[in-house]
Structures are given as structure tokens and as C-alpha cells.
Amino acid sequence: MERVFKVLVVEDGVIKNLFKGIEGSRTLPLDTWLRAENKWSVDGSGQEEYLTGIHCLLNKEKAINYLDNFRTDRDRIVVECYAKDLRQKPTNNDVYLADWLYIPEENVEEYL
């Protein structure tokens, strides 16, 4: 288990994943282990296929800088989480893909 940082969004007082759902929903439960749906995919850069996972970063500063990838950082937050079974995303050296993610409620309480 490793400490990681995840970019999330707060919508109507609910913590959600940015784009795709995890375990079938963008709304993420807290204090429970979430499992990624692993499948082979390519991103928009058209590079080789890679095994998907839950996006996270190992460094808080890099996670904050990662917010620059979005047109707006409105309602987006960086939360310290825990992850298991990490691998580096082949299309972005700063991003890691986790098979498992745990979001502690105490780390998001200020946003709810």
C-alpha cells in the first residue's frame, strides 16, 4: 500500500471521479477499497495499448500541477489516498495506474 494523490471533483457536496466511473459510478464511496476495471485501452495520443487503472500521482505538487490539464480547476480537489498494485502510465510519466484505491473520509471532510 502506498500513499498517493488523486484529483477528484466535488459536485453538490459529493466526491466524484473526474470522468469515468469506478465500480460503475462516478460517485465514490469513502473509507472502502475501490477496485479498478482493468482492460486494455489506448488514450487519445494513439500510442500502444496499456492496461487501465485508477489514475493517481505519487507527489502532491505533481497532482496540483496536473490540474493544468483541465480548462478549469473549479470544484477539483487533490486528496491524499492509498493505493495498491501501482504501475506507471505509459503515456504520462507522472501518472500511475492503481488496481485499488482507498479514499479516507477524514481527507475530504473539509470539502463536504
Secondary structure as UniProt FT lines:
FT   STRAND          2..11
FT   TURN            12..13
FT   STRAND          14..16
FT   TURN            23..24
FT   STRAND          33..35
FT   STRAND          40..41
FT   TURN            44..45
FT   STRAND          50..51
FT   STRAND          54..57
FT   HELIX           60..66
FT   HELIX           67..69
FT   TURN            74..75
FT   STRAND          76..88
FT   TURN            90..91
FT   TURN            93..94
FT   STRAND          95..102
FT   HELIX           105..107
FT   HELIX           109..111
//
